[in-house]
């Protein structure tokens, strides 16, 4: 697309990580990107060019057959070339920009002649293109060009030395060749004085550039205007040049990004010289073999006076955190410091918390290192870290001791601690009126800290801005003995009661109202919660939230709370009688709760906002309510003891996307009403596994208006009988169904011809009908996307002549334990994608065809094959043994002069259902199974 004028920007992309539980999702700490944060500095604008979109313009001019001479660049040359490439609508003699894919008629000659685009100010191309031409560096090429971006294109070749000519690219400000196949070395010639005199941004990230960082690039006069240099994700090796720290080296550089490469050596102490990098603001060195220690000189007076961001991640740097970095005049502009995934050792420096240190520091992250000892109490003293808004010290397994009594972090909004054996209790001082007044997110995870909540934390002045409290996988020593029912307290040890003496149940805490008024997410996952949920929880205007520590019973508590997670604990007793109207996500799964689901959780005309309800793996009983909150999107009540029939009313929930009802004692038939026109308009996932339901599969479920979005339907292990309805395979039925599980049922029929036709189940990937009374012959499957069929342990008979002619893209077929007979064919006609075939425990006849063993034939793509007695019968024949030379390992056998690519496992034995492996996952649990077994080989017996 042609842009509206050129506006140059120097981008300072900065790799960073995000950690913690955010809205119920634990994000990956090591999700480093090349450019997750960008700071933009505008450096100049050119007059706007016409706003024309070239993406859909077909080149109209003829392909250029003669090479243009850039030395004669003029308007005639420019217009002729633009017309030939179909770019004529972009032309503006005052300046224009082109951003598009390379034209189909682009030739090598026209590529070299692009330099005669006399008025072009910005060129951005993607697609296939030749290497960078020397001709672009002549004194008349691209006289107005300010930005050249060939990122994410098919560009290859090396960086031309000729571009180091003094007359080349005199106005170029941005050169971006990232995410290409450009190779070769960094040209030393580019460092000559007056070369690229106006270049502000050079990006060679994600290329095949190799060699070393040239010393010459640090020469006086080299890249005099360069502000941003990005060399992330290359093949560069060697050391960081000390010469880049000279008095006149890279004088305008503000952002330097290196790493994801083979760079080695040490962090040069010279870079911390008072004459070096005086303007640099962002320094990022990640994921390479740089070792040594963090230079103390980097914290000396005068070093890095403008540096605001340091990212040192994934290095081999060891040693300790330098105390010199906390000096009075050290790193005066530093706002963001990240040191992670490195073998840094030693204690956390007490000096870093001194009043004179890090006065502007806003974000401090020291993660995944080998630092030792305790967290310094002085870090929370008055005057320490006055501007700090985010502190992340997670993933340091050698940190120990208790949480310090930090009482003053005036600007802190995010605190994450975890992944280390911290012990003790939550400090009462953290709830003081002067501590953590701006804190919005507190995450303590994977420690041995007791979650008993101090009374001070429930005061009206404690954590007034707190939005999220996340306590995950915290198991004090008293809770670390396990039993069959999960973690249990050792005999004689104290428990983590829901109501300890120092909890918010005591009188000093209960007198306060409005504690944590901004709290939105309370996550108490796998943190040794015990006891019952108070029956008053959720009464109008009242909420009582238990944890191992917490229960508030006063009007107005947590008016903003939208997520409450208390899963994977040992809560007992009943569910509370009512729900607060503002809860959107409630998770009490993996506990020992009893009782039924209270009828008061949803009533006619209810204003409840509940969207996701997780109650699975408890001991709940009774029947399901017939009325639910209208906004409900996910209902997971599987693995309880619910009884009764499945309510028709579930189908009326217009927002419901996933329902898991399996492993309960429901009875009766599958509701035909669930196949009504207006039922489940958004449902993606339905689990009815292992229920006591009976009757037939409802024909109404095959209505063209039913289950229009359903992707996964599970009816495994039920008492369903009867036949497979033709309506389910009719045109328009189950249009998005990817997996259908009907195994271990009492179905008694043959497979209808409609079920295996090309029009049936257009998106079905896996069909499971094993362990049933289905009989008849195995059909030819023609379903357009079917890749897995599981039909073991049923009553199939006859031969496989139809099956061998299947046109479905089958990858795995398991047909063991039937009465299938006949011979294996010499050349299966269409199953050229099959990788798993199990025909064990069938009365097959004959032997394995010799043609199967030839390279490139049927077995060349099979990773598991079990044909039972057919194989054993084959190897028993002398002629078979002599023909195949089975005295040697089958992997090395030479058949008719051809070396086998690989002979997979040919052994007996039934395939257990536990060998199913998940290969696909959708929005909730889009489970598509492939039968898999490790490959191997046994010598012939």
TORSEPA-466691 format. One record per residue (C-alpha): residue in one letter; x, y, z. Coordinates in steps of 0.2 Angstrom, whole numbers. Layout:
<rs>
A;X;Y;Z
...
</rs>
This chain:
<rs>
X;0;0;0
X;6;17;-4
X;8;27;12
X;3;45;15
X;20;53;15
X;35;47;24
X;37;49;43
X;53;41;49
X;53;32;66
X;66;25;76
X;59;10;85
X;67;3;101
X;59;-14;102
X;63;-22;118
X;62;-40;122
X;53;-44;139
X;43;-57;148
X;27;-57;156
X;23;-69;171
X;9;-72;183
X;-9;-77;183
X;-19;-64;172
X;-37;-67;172
X;-36;-85;175
X;-21;-89;163
X;-4;-92;169
X;7;-84;156
X;24;-91;151
X;39;-82;159
X;50;-86;145
X;39;-80;131
X;53;-68;125
X;49;-59;108
X;61;-49;98
X;49;-34;99
X;36;-34;112
X;38;-16;118
X;42;-2;107
X;46;16;111
X;44;27;96
X;54;43;93
X;49;53;78
X;63;59;68
X;56;68;53
X;42;69;40
X;42;71;21
X;28;80;12
X;13;68;9
X;11;58;-6
X;-5;52;-14
X;-14;38;-4
X;-15;24;-17
X;-16;6;-13
X;-6;-5;-25
X;-10;-22;-17
X;-23;-25;-30
X;-16;-17;-45
X;-10;-29;-58
X;6;-23;-67
X;0;-16;-84
X;16;-12;-92
X;27;-24;-102
X;41;-33;-93
X;57;-23;-94
X;69;-32;-106
X;83;-19;-106
X;93;-13;-91
X;91;6;-87
X;107;16;-83
X;104;24;-66
X;117;37;-70
X;104;44;-82
X;90;44;-69
X;77;57;-74
X;58;58;-75
X;57;49;-91
X;67;34;-84
X;56;34;-68
X;39;35;-77
X;44;21;-89
X;49;10;-75
X;34;13;-64
X;23;10;-79
X;32;-7;-83
X;29;-12;-65
X;11;-7;-63
X;16;7;-50
X;12;22;-61
X;-2;28;-50
X;10;31;-36
X;20;44;-45
X;22;61;-38
X;36;72;-42
X;36;79;-25
X;39;62;-17
X;30;46;-15
X;30;30;-6
X;27;12;-12
X;23;-3;0
X;17;-19;-9
X;23;-36;-15
X;35;-38;-29
X;27;-38;-46
X;26;-54;-56
X;35;-47;-70
X;50;-41;-60
X;66;-46;-69
X;84;-45;-63
X;86;-30;-75
X;71;-20;-68
X;77;-24;-50
X;94;-16;-53
X;86;-2;-61
X;74;3;-47
X;87;16;-42
X;81;27;-56
X;65;30;-46
X;71;48;-43
X;57;55;-32
X;54;39;-22
X;55;42;-3
X;50;26;4
X;50;8;-3
X;43;-7;6
X;43;-24;-3
X;38;-41;1
X;38;-57;-9
X;51;-65;-20
X;66;-54;-25
X;84;-55;-31
X;99;-51;-20
X;103;-33;-16
X;111;-26;-32
X;128;-16;-33
X;119;-4;-45
X;109;4;-31
X;124;12;-24
X;129;22;-39
X;129;41;-36
X;112;44;-45
X;102;30;-37
X;88;33;-26
X;92;52;-23
X;77;55;-12
X;75;38;-4
X;73;39;15
X;66;22;20
X;70;5;12
X;61;-10;20
X;63;-27;13
X;58;-36;29
X;49;-53;29
X;53;-55;10
X;61;-68;0
X;77;-58;-1
X;93;-68;0
X;112;-65;-5
X;124;-55;5
X;126;-36;10
X;135;-28;-4
X;152;-20;1
X;148;-8;-13
X;135;0;-3
X;149;8;7
X;152;20;-7
X;152;38;-1
X;139;43;-14
X;127;29;-10
X;110;32;0
X;114;50;5
X;97;53;12
X;92;35;18
X;86;35;36
X;79;18;38
X;86;1;32
X;76;-14;37
X;81;-31;30
X;74;-41;45
X;66;-58;43
X;75;-62;27
X;88;-74;21
X;101;-61;19
X;118;-69;23
X;136;-65;23
X;146;-54;35
X;143;-36;41
X;153;-26;28
X;167;-16;36
X;166;-4;21
X;149;3;28
X;158;11;42
X;168;23;32
X;165;41;37
X;151;49;27
X;143;33;22
X;125;32;26
X;127;50;33
X;108;51;38
X;105;33;43
X;95;32;59
X;88;14;60
X;97;-2;54
X;88;-18;57
X;96;-35;52
X;87;-46;64
X;81;-63;60
X;93;-65;45
X;108;-77;41
X;121;-64;44
X;137;-72;51
X;154;-68;56
X;159;-55;70
X;154;-38;75
X;166;-27;65
X;178;-17;75
X;177;-4;61
X;159;0;65
X;165;8;81
X;177;20;72
X;176;39;73
X;164;45;60
X;155;28;57
X;136;28;57
X;137;46;64
X;118;48;64
X;113;29;69
X;100;29;83
X;94;11;83
X;104;-5;79
X;95;-22;79
X;105;-38;77
X;93;-50;86
X;92;-68;79
X;107;-69;68
X;122;-81;66
X;134;-69;72
X;148;-75;83
X;163;-68;92
X;164;-55;106
X;156;-38;109
X;169;-26;102
X;177;-15;116
X;181;-3;101
X;163;2;100
X;165;11;117
X;177;24;109
X;175;43;112
X;167;46;95
X;160;28;92
X;142;27;87
X;139;45;94
X;120;45;91
X;116;27;96
X;101;26;108
X;95;8;106
X;106;-8;104
X;99;-25;103
X;110;-40;102
X;107;-59;104
X;98;-75;99
X;115;-78;91
X;132;-86;94
X;140;-71;102
X;152;-76;116
X;165;-68;127
X;161;-56;141
X;152;-40;144
X;165;-27;140
X;169;-16;155
X;175;-3;142
X;156;0;137
X;154;7;155
X;168;21;151
X;162;39;154
X;165;42;136
X;156;28;129
X;137;27;123
X;133;44;130
X;116;44;122
X;111;25;123
X;94;23;131
X;90;4;128
X;103;-10;129
X;96;-28;126
X;108;-43;125
X;98;-60;126
X;100;-78;123
X;119;-80;118
X;135;-87;126
X;141;-72;134
X;149;-76;150
X;160;-68;164
X;151;-57;176
X;141;-41;177
X;154;-27;175
X;156;-16;190
X;162;-2;179
X;145;-1;172
X;139;7;188
X;154;19;189
X;151;38;189
X;148;44;171
X;144;27;164
X;128;26;153
X;121;43;158
X;106;41;147
X;102;22;149
X;85;19;154
X;82;1;150
X;94;-14;152
X;89;-32;147
X;101;-46;150
X;92;-62;148
X;98;-80;144
X;116;-77;145
X;130;-87;154
X;135;-73;165
X;139;-78;183
X;146;-69;198
X;136;-58;209
X;124;-43;207
X;136;-28;207
X;134;-17;222
X;142;-3;212
X;126;-2;202
X;118;6;217
X;131;20;219
X;125;38;221
X;129;42;203
X;127;25;195
X;115;23;181
X;106;39;184
X;92;37;171
X;89;18;173
X;70;14;173
X;69;-4;168
X;82;-18;174
X;79;-36;169
X;92;-49;173
X;85;-67;170
X;89;-85;165
X;107;-83;170
X;118;-92;183
X;120;-76;193
X;124;-81;211
X;127;-73;228
X;115;-64;239
X;102;-50;234
X;112;-34;237
X;106;-25;252
X;114;-9;244
X;102;-9;230
X;89;-4;242
X;98;11;249
X;91;28;248
X;103;34;235
X;101;19;223
X;90;18;208
X;80;33;211
X;71;32;194
X;70;13;193
X;52;8;188
X;53;-10;184
X;65;-23;192
X;65;-41;187
X;78;-54;193
X;71;-71;188
X;77;-88;185
X;94;-86;192
X;105;-94;206
X;104;-79;218
X;104;-85;236
X;99;-80;254
X;85;-69;260
X;76;-55;253
X;83;-39;261
X;72;-30;273
X;80;-14;269
X;72;-14;251
X;55;-10;260
X;62;4;270
X;56;22;268
X;66;30;253
X;70;14;244
X;65;12;226
X;54;28;227
X;48;25;208
X;47;6;208
X;31;0;200
X;35;-18;196
X;46;-30;206
X;48;-48;200
X;59;-60;209
X;51;-77;204
X;60;-92;198
X;75;-91;210
X;76;-108;218
X;90;-104;230
X;81;-89;238
X;75;-94;256
X;69;-88;272
X;53;-79;276
X;45;-64;268
X;53;-48;274
X;42;-35;284
X;42;-23;269
X;32;-8;275
X;35;5;262
X;34;3;243
X;25;20;238
X;24;17;219
X;23;-2;218
X;9;-9;207
X;15;-27;204
X;24;-39;215
X;28;-57;210
X;37;-69;221
X;38;-88;219
X;47;-103;213
X;58;-104;228
X;57;-112;245
X;51;-96;255
X;43;-101;271
X;34;-93;286
X;19;-82;285
X;12;-67;276
X;19;-52;285
X;7;-42;294
X;17;-26;290
X;11;-28;272
X;-6;-22;277
X;0;-6;286
X;-7;10;280
X;10;15;273
X;14;-1;263
X;8;-5;246
X;-4;9;244
X;-3;8;225
X;-2;-11;223
X;-13;-19;210
X;-7;-36;208
X;1;-48;221
X;6;-65;216
X;15;-78;227
X;17;-95;220
X;26;-111;221
X;33;-108;239
X;31;-115;256
X;23;-100;263
X;8;-102;274
X;-7;-93;267
X;-14;-88;284
X;-20;-70;282
X;-15;-57;295
X;-29;-47;302
X;-20;-31;296
X;-23;-36;278
X;-42;-34;280
X;-41;-17;287
X;-49;-3;277
X;-33;5;273
X;-24;-11;267
X;-21;-13;248
X;-34;0;243
X;-29;-2;224
X;-27;-21;224
X;-35;-29;208
X;-28;-46;209
X;-22;-58;223
X;-15;-74;217
X;-9;-87;229
X;-4;-103;219
X;4;-119;224
X;9;-113;241
X;12;-128;252
X;19;-126;270
X;28;-140;277
X;13;-145;288
X;3;-148;272
X;16;-158;262
X;12;-176;267
X;0;-184;254
X;-13;-197;255
X;-25;-205;242
X;-36;-190;243
X;-23;-178;239
X;-11;-168;251
X;-15;-171;269
X;-8;-164;285
X;4;-175;295
X;-2;-182;311
X;1;-169;325
X;4;-155;313
X;-6;-139;313
X;-19;-137;299
X;-21;-123;287
X;-39;-120;293
X;-51;-109;284
X;-53;-99;300
X;-37;-97;310
X;-35;-86;325
X;-26;-72;315
X;-38;-72;300
X;-51;-59;296
X;-64;-68;307
X;-57;-60;322
X;-65;-45;329
X;-52;-32;325
X;-54;-37;306
X;-73;-39;306
X;-76;-21;312
X;-68;-14;295
X;-79;-12;280
X;-74;-10;262
X;-57;-20;263
X;-49;-21;245
X;-63;-12;237
X;-55;-14;219
X;-52;-32;220
X;-57;-41;204
X;-48;-58;204
X;-45;-69;219
X;-35;-84;214
X;-32;-97;228
X;-26;-112;218
X;-18;-128;226
X;-14;-119;242
X;-19;-131;256
X;-36;-123;259
X;-47;-133;272
X;-64;-132;280
X;-80;-127;273
X;-87;-113;264
X;-98;-102;275
X;-117;-104;271
X;-119;-85;272
X;-107;-83;257
X;-116;-73;243
X;-131;-67;252
X;-137;-50;246
X;-124;-37;249
X;-113;-49;258
X;-99;-60;252
X;-89;-72;263
X;-74;-78;254
X;-64;-92;263
X;-46;-97;260
X;-35;-104;272
X;-36;-87;280
X;-50;-76;274
X;-68;-73;278
X;-76;-56;276
X;-94;-55;282
X;-99;-37;280
X;-109;-27;268
X;-100;-20;253
X;-86;-32;253
X;-77;-34;236
X;-90;-25;225
X;-79;-27;210
X;-74;-46;211
X;-77;-55;195
X;-66;-70;197
X;-65;-82;212
X;-54;-98;210
X;-52;-110;224
X;-48;-126;215
X;-36;-140;219
X;-39;-139;238
X;-47;-148;252
X;-63;-138;254
X;-78;-148;262
X;-96;-145;266
X;-109;-137;256
X;-110;-125;242
X;-117;-108;248
X;-135;-105;245
X;-133;-90;234
X;-121;-82;222
X;-116;-63;222
X;-122;-55;206
X;-105;-49;200
X;-96;-65;200
X;-92;-70;182
X;-80;-85;185
X;-81;-97;199
X;-70;-112;201
X;-71;-124;216
X;-66;-139;206
X;-55;-153;214
X;-61;-151;231
X;-72;-162;243
X;-88;-152;242
X;-104;-161;245
X;-123;-156;244
X;-132;-151;228
X;-131;-136;217
X;-142;-123;227
X;-158;-118;217
X;-155;-100;223
X;-140;-99;211
X;-152;-94;197
X;-170;-89;197
X;-182;-83;184
X;-177;-65;179
X;-160;-67;187
X;-147;-53;186
X;-132;-65;189
X;-117;-62;178
X;-110;-79;180
X;-101;-84;164
X;-90;-99;169
X;-94;-112;182
X;-81;-126;187
X;-87;-138;200
X;-79;-154;193
X;-70;-167;204
X;-80;-165;220
X;-93;-175;229
X;-109;-165;224
X;-125;-174;222
X;-143;-171;218
X;-150;-165;201
X;-145;-151;190
X;-156;-135;191
X;-167;-132;177
X;-163;-113;177
X;-146;-106;175
X;-139;-88;173
X;-143;-83;155
X;-125;-77;152
X;-117;-94;156
X;-104;-99;144
X;-95;-114;152
X;-103;-127;164
X;-91;-141;170
X;-99;-152;183
X;-91;-169;178
X;-84;-182;190
X;-97;-179;204
X;-112;-189;210
X;-127;-180;201
X;-142;-190;197
X;-159;-187;188
X;-162;-184;170
X;-153;-171;159
X;-163;-155;159
X;-170;-149;143
X;-168;-131;149
X;-149;-132;146
X;-152;-131;128
X;-160;-114;130
X;-144;-106;136
X;-139;-95;121
X;-121;-91;126
X;-116;-109;132
X;-101;-115;123
X;-95;-130;133
X;-104;-142;144
X;-95;-156;154
X;-108;-168;162
X;-98;-184;162
X;-94;-197;176
X;-110;-194;185
X;-126;-205;188
X;-138;-196;176
X;-151;-208;169
X;-165;-207;156
X;-163;-203;138
X;-153;-190;129
X;-165;-175;128
X;-173;-173;110
X;-176;-155;114
X;-157;-152;113
X;-159;-154;95
X;-172;-140;93
X;-169;-126;81
X;-165;-113;95
X;-155;-125;106
X;-136;-123;110
X;-133;-110;96
X;-115;-108;102
X;-111;-125;109
X;-93;-131;104
X;-91;-145;117
X;-103;-158;125
X;-96;-171;136
X;-109;-185;142
X;-96;-199;145
X;-99;-212;157
X;-117;-208;161
X;-131;-220;165
X;-142;-213;151
X;-151;-225;140
X;-162;-226;124
X;-157;-222;106
X;-147;-208;99
X;-160;-194;95
X;-164;-192;77
X;-168;-174;81
X;-150;-170;85
X;-147;-172;66
X;-158;-158;61
X;-149;-146;50
X;-153;-132;63
X;-146;-142;78
X;-128;-141;85
X;-122;-130;71
X;-106;-126;80
X;-103;-142;89
X;-85;-148;87
X;-84;-162;100
X;-97;-174;106
X;-93;-187;119
X;-105;-201;123
X;-92;-214;129
X;-97;-228;141
X;-115;-225;142
X;-130;-237;140
X;-136;-230;123
X;-142;-243;111
X;-151;-244;95
X;-144;-239;78
X;-134;-224;71
X;-147;-212;64
X;-146;-208;46
X;-151;-190;50
X;-135;-187;59
X;-126;-189;42
X;-138;-180;32
X;-133;-164;22
X;-132;-149;34
X;-131;-160;50
X;-116;-158;62
X;-107;-146;50
X;-93;-142;62
X;-91;-159;71
X;-73;-164;73
X;-74;-179;85
X;-88;-191;89
X;-85;-203;103
X;-98;-218;104
X;-86;-231;111
X;-91;-243;125
X;-110;-242;122
X;-123;-254;117
X;-126;-248;99
X;-132;-263;89
X;-132;-260;70
X;-121;-259;55
X;-113;-243;49
X;-126;-235;38
X;-119;-230;20
X;-124;-212;24
X;-111;-211;38
X;-96;-215;27
X;-101;-205;12
X;-92;-190;6
X;-106;-178;11
X;-107;-184;29
X;-99;-175;44
X;-89;-163;33
X;-76;-158;46
X;-76;-175;56
X;-58;-180;60
X;-60;-194;72
X;-74;-207;74
X;-74;-219;89
X;-86;-234;89
X;-75;-247;98
X;-82;-259;110
X;-100;-259;104
X;-112;-272;96
X;-110;-264;79
X;-108;-277;65
X;-107;-280;47
X;-93;-276;35
X;-81;-261;37
X;-86;-249;24
X;-75;-238;13
X;-74;-221;21
X;-76;-206;10
X;-78;-192;23
X;-68;-178;17
X;-58;-174;33
X;-59;-191;43
X;-41;-196;49
X;-44;-208;63
X;-56;-222;65
X;-57;-233;81
X;-67;-249;79
X;-59;-262;90
X;-68;-275;100
X;-84;-275;90
X;-94;-287;79
X;-87;-282;62
X;-85;-296;49
X;-81;-300;31
X;-66;-294;22
X;-58;-277;20
X;-60;-275;1
X;-71;-260;3
X;-60;-252;17
X;-45;-253;6
X;-53;-241;-6
X;-57;-228;6
X;-54;-210;0
X;-54;-202;17
X;-37;-195;22
X;-35;-209;35
X;-20;-208;46
X;-25;-221;59
X;-36;-236;59
X;-38;-248;73
X;-49;-263;69
X;-43;-276;82
X;-54;-289;91
X;-67;-291;77
X;-71;-306;65
X;-63;-298;50
X;-57;-311;37
X;-49;-311;20
X;-31;-307;14
X;-20;-292;14
X;-20;-284;-3
X;-4;-282;-13
X;-7;-263;-16
X;-19;-254;-5
X;-27;-242;-17
X;-29;-226;-8
X;-23;-227;9
X;-6;-218;6
X;-7;-207;21
X;-10;-221;34
X;3;-222;48
X;-6;-233;60
X;-15;-249;56
X;-20;-262;69
X;-29;-278;63
X;-24;-289;78
X;-35;-303;84
X;-45;-305;68
X;-45;-322;58
X;-36;-314;43
X;-29;-327;31
X;-13;-328;21
X;4;-319;24
X;11;-301;23
X;12;-297;4
X;31;-295;-1
X;26;-278;-10
X;23;-270;7
X;41;-272;12
X;48;-263;-4
X;55;-245;-1
X;41;-233;-6
X;27;-245;-5
X;14;-247;8
X;25;-248;23
X;36;-234;19
X;24;-222;28
X;18;-234;42
X;24;-231;60
X;14;-244;68
X;8;-260;60
X;0;-275;69
X;-7;-289;59
X;-7;-302;72
X;-6;-320;66
X;-3;-315;48
X;14;-309;53
X;18;-324;63
X;12;-335;49
X;23;-326;37
X;40;-327;47
X;37;-345;50
X;38;-349;32
X;55;-354;26
X;53;-347;9
X;48;-330;17
X;63;-331;29
X;75;-335;15
X;67;-322;3
X;69;-308;16
X;86;-313;23
X;78;-312;41
X;94;-318;49
X;98;-299;50
X;88;-285;59
X;73;-280;48
X;80;-262;49
X;95;-267;38
X;87;-280;27
X;90;-278;9
X;74;-283;-1
X;77;-286;-20
X;92;-275;-20
X;84;-260;-12
X;89;-253;5
X;73;-252;15
X;70;-234;22
X;63;-241;38
X;53;-256;43
X;41;-252;57
X;36;-262;72
X;28;-278;66
X;23;-287;82
X;7;-295;90
X;-3;-289;105
X;-18;-279;106
X;-17;-260;107
X;-23;-253;123
X;-34;-238;123
X;-22;-230;135
X;-10;-228;120
X;-21;-215;113
X;-12;-198;111
X;-20;-181;109
X;-16;-172;93
X;-28;-158;92
X;-36;-146;104
X;-49;-133;102
X;-57;-119;112
X;-62;-130;126
X;-56;-148;124
X;-56;-152;105
X;-49;-169;108
X;-44;-178;92
X;-35;-195;96
X;-22;-204;86
X;-17;-221;90
X;2;-221;93
X;15;-233;99
X;34;-231;100
X;42;-239;85
X;54;-253;87
X;59;-269;78
X;61;-287;83
X;73;-299;74
X;64;-314;66
X;61;-329;77
</rs>
